[in-house]
Amino acid sequence: MPRTTTDLPFGDAFSPAQLSVEDDEEELVVVLDLIEQHEGDPDAFDAAIADRFFSDSPDPLNRAKNVRLGVSPVGYEITDEDFMFTDLGQQLNELKDKQNEMYDHFARHILLNLHGLEGIEIVEDLEAEGKRTINANIKQEYRDQYGYHIDGTSNHWSQMRAWMAKAGIVNTRSHKYDIDRARIDELIGVSKDDTLALESLDPEPTAFLRALALINPPGKIRNSVVRKVAEEAYGVSINQSNISKRVLNPLEEEGYIEWEHRDGKANRIHTTDKFDADVLKPTLESIAQRSGIPRSVLRKSYDELMEEMDSDSTYEKGTALETVAIKLGRLIGLDFVGWRVRSVETNGSEIDVVMDDVGKAFTRWQIQCKNTKSELTRDHVAREVGISRTLQTNVLLMIGRGGVSKGAELFAAQVMQSENITILFLTGEELEQLDERPDVMIHELRGQSNRVQRIKRLRKDRRADEGEDAEEVREREERALDEYEEELSEYQPRKDTNLTEFIEEEDDEDD
């Protein structure tokens, strides 16, 4: 329920910087001790706090009352309205002798219950956009992205940041954030390994199950499709030979899937209630928390999202567009970093999301979606390339629902010839196939990346013919590569690749 003054926890005097303690003391421990001594007697607590921390202040009692507000229901919820410990307060008080655990527990509460995680994501959004992460910008993003009410003069975010710093989540240096995402995932339990908790499974079935969570199929799905997505997203090699014994049967025994073998045809898999509860739900909760997209929306099929992208409601249209981008990134195996442009800024016609591939070769992806009937043009590509230089993007994936113009493709080829960036395109027609064939996108991007690598090799030492227009040369080369793409693919070097260095390979037959 929104607070009357601010949706962030009140903490004007309740912060490590305001509570001076000795080197062998901890601020939160001292406050908890005084609450324990004066439970049910707020006036006595105020007097004790005033004497302990603010004896040199012009108005020590008023400062002390602000500390009491900081631990109250309008603050960090350590005490209730009668100034008695809440469940959280009691848990923190019992951990006073284990101070690392105490601060971890407190930070988890701030992240999940007091909008701290939204603040972390706002900082990442601002950094992705190249904006300053000053207090005023962070507060404005809280208002714009979440509709929170925050007083213009409040410093509540700074105090939240200081308490989270006690758990090693973020530093306290002004305007320069060093966010430890692994530490956050550890605290709130949404890291990929912790989310799935599949210690009993070997790497192949684990990757296969994680790929199922990425795809979230609306019905039965061929095992070969899931296998391909798992290999691309998680860098494993799953041999199709005897896959039932090594992958499908173990997952069925664990209760995550049911599958049927059909002679001469592909094996069909469908997920179970246990899969939904133990794998899909926590995975979607993690993405929902980080991206701000409701979990119920992330569950929708591509067909449903494509229909909503035509909605008369700007909100529904924009949310669908954002969800498509997040789902596509997840399908490739990327981690959400932040939004550069959200649909609310474009009336649902355009978004930009930044995602990272933190595998063997780190790559930063900039995914740009346009929900318009017109084709992507040269100008659209030029604009995103300019932005990519600021974001230090390795891969630019542009999704044009209305298609991609030849001029856009030619300009992209020209840029890739001279810059260390890969530019890939998807269209609405390809999006429409993703429910039935989620591996279609991987095949399409792999084919495009093959062409990118050929173009760069062929043009490395090329010099345009004297007197011949460079644009004509590029067009002729594009036509030649298109015409002989199948033949050329046979001569691509075979090696371990990521999505910026694809190779074509034959699909194995299902056993």
N, C-alpha and C positions, 0 to 999 in steps of 0.2 A: 504494500500500500504506500503510495507516495507520501513522503513527509511534508508537513505544511511549509517548512522553510527550505529544505533541500532534500533531494533524493539520495545524496551521499551521506554517510554517517557524520554526525556532528563531532568535531574534535578540536575545537580552537585551542584548548589548553592541554588536552589529552594527547600528547605526542612525545616521542623520545627527546626531541629538541627542547621541549618546554619543562621536562621533568629532570632536574639535575640530580644525579646520584654519584656515589663513589665508584671507583674503578671496579670494585669487587661486587657491586650491586647491579641489578637489572630493574629498569623502570617499571615494567609490568609487574614484576614480583612485589615491589614495594607497594604499588597500588592495590594489588590483590590482598596483601597482608592487611592493609588499612580497611578494605571493604570487609574482610573476614572479622576484624575487630569490632566493626561498627555496623554490622548488618541490621537493617530495620531502623537505623537512626541516621538519616542523611545529614542532619545538622552537626552531629558529632564528627561524621566523616569530613564534612567541609572544614571544620575547625582543625582537624588533624592534618588534612592536606595543606591548608593555608600555612600551618606552622612548619610542616615538613619541607615544602617546596617554595613558598611565596612570601616568606617573612620580610623580605626586602622590597616587596611590591607596594606601590601606592594603594592598591586595593586588593589585599590578599584574599579576602573572603569571596569576592566576585570571581577571581581567577579559580579558586577552589570549586566554586559552583559549576564553572565550565568544565572542570575535570569530571565532576559528577554527571553532568550531561553527557560527556563523552563516553561514559561506561553504561549509560542508561539506554532504554529502548530507542531513543532518537539518535543514539550514538552507535557504539559497538556491541550493544546488547549483552553486556556482561552482567548487568543487574536488571531487575524488573521494576515496575512502577512503585513497588513498596520498598525498594532498595534492598532486595534480597538477591542472592546469586541466582541467575538463570542456569539452565543445564550447561550452557557453554561456560558461564563463569565458574561453576563448580568444577567442570572438567579442567579448565585452565588452572584453577587453584590447586587441584590435586597433582598437577604437573610442575609445580614450582621448583621441585628439586631436580627436575629433568628439563632444564630450560630450553634446550634445542627442540625437544618434543613440544614444549609449551608454545614456542614461537611458530613452529610448523602448524600446530593445531589452530592457532590464532590466524595465521596467514591463509590457511585453507578456508576459514570462515569468511575472511574479508574477500577472498577471490570469488567464492561461490554464493555468498548470501548478501554481500554489501556492495556489489557492482565493481569489485576490484578487477575481475577478469575482463570486463568491458573496458576498463581504463587501460589495462595492458594492451588490449587489441587496438584501442584508439591511438596509443603511442606508436604501435607498429604501422597503423594506417597512415599516420602523419609522416613517419619516416619514409614509408613507401612512396608517398606523394612529394617528398622533398620539402615538407613544411617543418617549421620550428615546433619542437615539442615543449613549448612554454605552457604555463598553467592556464593562461587565458584561452589558448587554442584547444587544450584538452577539455576544458569546461564547455566550450562551444560545441565540440564534437559530441559530448554527452547529451547536449540539448538537441543537436541536429539528428544524430543517429538513433537516439533512444527516447527522445522527448522528455528527458528528465528536467526537473526544475532545480536549478543551482543558483544560489545567490552570487551576484557579480563580484562581491568582495570576499567571498569565502576562500579559505585555503584548505578545505577538507581533503582534496586529492593529495596535496603535499603530505598531510599527516598519514593518509592511507599508505602512501608510498613509503614513508619512513617506517611504519610498522611492518610492511611486507619485506623491507630491506633486512629486518632482523632475522628473517628466514632465508636470506640469500637469494631472493627472487629478483631483486633489482637494486641498483645502487642508489645513493642519495645525492649524487653530484647534480647540481642545478642544470637542467635543460639537456643533459647528456645521459641518455639512458643506456644501461647495459643489462638487458633482460635475459634471464636464464630460463629459456623455454623448457629445457629438460627438467629443471628443478620444479617448474610449475606443473608439468605433466606428472612428475613424481608425487607432488602434493595432492593434486586433485584426481589422480588415478585415471588419466586418459591417454597415457602413452600407448603406442601401438602394441607393445609387448604386454603391458599391464592390462589393457583393455580386453585382449583376447584370452589371456591367462590359459595358454594352451601348452603348458610345459610337458604334458604327457605325449604330445604329438611330435612326429619328426618334421623337418623343415618343409618337405614337399606338401603334405596335407595341411600344414599350417598356412603356407602361402596360398594354397588352393582355397582354403576357407576364408582368408582375408580378401581374396579376389572376389569371392561370392558376396562379401559385404560391400565391396566397391560397386559391384554390378547391381545388387539388390534386385534380382530378376522378378518380374511380376508373376511368373508361372514356371513351368519346366524349362530347362536350358540344357544345351548339349555340353558334355564335359569338355570337349575340345575347345570350346569358346572360353570357358573359365580357365582352362590351362594356359591359353595364349595370353590372357590378361594377367594371370599370376606371374608368368615368366617376364613380361614386360615391366610390370609394376614393382616386382620384388627381386628381380635379378637371379631367379632360380632357374634350373633346367629340369623340367618334369617330362621324363620319357613316357610317351604314350603307350609304349609296350608294357603290358601287365599293370596298367594304371589302376585297375579295379582292386588288385591286391595291395598295392602300395599306398593308394590315396583314398579311393572311394569307400572300400570296406572299413578302414579305420574310422573315417568320418561318420559312416552309418552306425558303427558300433558305439561311437560316442553320442549318437542321437542328434547330430547336427543336420544330416541330410538323409534322404531316401533316394534310391536310384534304381533304374531298371535297365537290363541289358536286352538289346534287340538285335537278333542275328542280321548281320549285313548292314545295320544302320547304327547311327550314333547313339551312345548311351545318353539317357535323359536323367537329369537330376532335379529334385525340388527340395527346398529347405523346410525345416521343421519349426515348431514353436520354440524349441530349445535354441535353435539358431537365432531366432528373432530376439529372445530374451538375453542370451549370453554373449552374442557376437554383434548382431546388427544394432540393437538398441544403444549399447555403450559407444559403439563407433559413431553413430549418428549424433549422439549427445555431445561427443567431443567436437565434431564439426559444427554442430549448431551453436555451441558455446563460443567457438572461435570466430565463426563467420557472421553470427547474428541471424541466421536463417532458421526458422523453426524446424524442429525435427520432423514434424508431420509433413512439412513441405519437401524436405529432403527425401522422404519415402516415395514421393510421387514418380510415376513413370515419365519417360520423355514425351510420350503422346499427350499425357495430361498437361505437362508443362508447355508443350507447343500450343495447345488449345488456349491455355491461360495467357500466353504471350500475345494473343489476339483479343484479350479482354478489353472491355470499355473502362475497367477500373485501372487507373495508373498504378496503384499499389500492387494489385494482383499481377499485372503485366510485368512490373519491375521485379517483383519477388521471383517470378518464374524465370526471368532472364538471369538473375543472379544465381539461382539454383542450378540452371543448366551449366553455367560456367564452373561452379564448384564441383558438380558431378563429373564433368568432363576432366577437370584437373585430377580428381580422385581416381578416375578410371585409368589415367596415365601413371598414377602413383605419386602425385605431387602433394606437398604439404602447404596448407593455406598460410600466407604471410599477412596479407592485408588488402584492403580495397584502395584503389587509387581514385576511381570514380564509381559512385553507387547510383542505382537506378533512380533514387529520389531526386538526384541532381539533373536527370535527363528525361524525366517523365516516362521512364520505363523503356526508352528507346536505345540505351547504350549503357554498358558498364565496362570497367577495367578492374581486373583482379591480379594480384601478384602472388605467385606460388613458387615453391622451391622444390627441386629434386636434390635430396641430400644423400644420394647413393654414392657410388665410387667416384664419379666425376660430378661435382656440384654444378648445377645449372639453375639459373633463375628464369622463370617463365612469366611472361606478361600475356594474359589472356584477355582479348578484347572482343566483346560481343556487340553486334549491332542488330537490333530488332526492327528492321525496316525492309520494305519491299524493294528498294533500290540496291544496286550492286555496290560492293566495295570499290572505291576508285583509287587512283594513284595518290590523290591528296590524303585520303584516309590512311594509307600506308605511310606516307611521308610524315604525317603527324605522329603516328605511333612510334616510328623509328626515332624521331627526335626525342620523344619521351623516354624511350628505351635507353638512350645514352645516359640520361640522368639516373635511371633506376639500375643501370648496369645489367641490363637484361641480356641473357644469352639466346633465348628463344622467344619469338613473338608469334603467338597463335592468334590469328584473326578469324572470327566466325561471322560470316555475313549471311544472314538468313535469306537475303534476296540474291545471293550469288556473288561472284568475284569477277570484275572486269578484266579484260586482257591487259589494259594499261596498268592495273594494279599488279598483276603477275609479272609484267615486264619490269616495272620499277623495282619490285621486290628482288628480282634476279640481279638487277644492276647494283642494288645495295649490297646484296650478299657476296657479290664479286669482290668488293673492296673492303667490307667490314666484317668483323667477327660476330656475326649474328645469323641465326637461321630463322627465316620467316615462313610460316606454314599457314594454310587456309583450310577452313571447313565451311560447308554451305548447309542451308536448311534441308536439302535433300538427304545429306548424310546424317543429319541429326534425326531425321524421321526413321532411320533404320536401326537406331541404337537399342531399342527395347528388344527386338528380335535378335540382332547381331551386334552386341557391344564390341566385338573385335573388329567391326568394319572400320571404326575410326583409327585403330592401331594400324591396320593395313593401309589405309589412306595416307596417314602421316608417314608411315615407313616408305611408301612409294615416293611421296614428295621429297623426303629427306634424301633418298637415293639420288633423285634428280639434282638436288642442291649440291651434293658432293661431286657429281659428275660435272656440273657447271663450273664449280670452283677449280676442279682439276684441269678442265679443258681451257679455262681462261687464265690460268696462272701466268703463263708466259705469252699469251696471245697479244698481238698488236693488231689493231684495226687496219684493214687494207687502206692504202693511201687513196684518199678521195672518196671513200665509201662511208656513208652515214653509220655511226655506231649503233643507232637504234635499229637499222635494217639488219645489221650483223646479228644483233641479239635476237631479233624475231626469227631469222633464218636458223640460228642455232637452236632456238626453242622448238621450232617445227621439226628439225632433224632429231632432236632428243625424244620428242613425243612419238615420232613415227617408229623409232627403233628402240623404244623403252624396254620392251620385253626381251629383245635380243641382248641389249646391253646389260640387263640385270643378271644374266648368267655369268658375267665377268666381274661382278663385285667381289671385293675381298671378304672372306669369311672371318669374323672376329667378334669378340664380345662388344656389344654396342649398347648405347642408350638411345633415347628418342631423337637425339641430334645426329646420330650416325647409324641409321638403320641399314640392314641388309635384308633382302628377300630370302625366304626359305620355304621349302615345300611343306604343306600341311600333312602331318601324319594321319593315317587312317585310325579311327577308333578301333579298340580291340573288341 
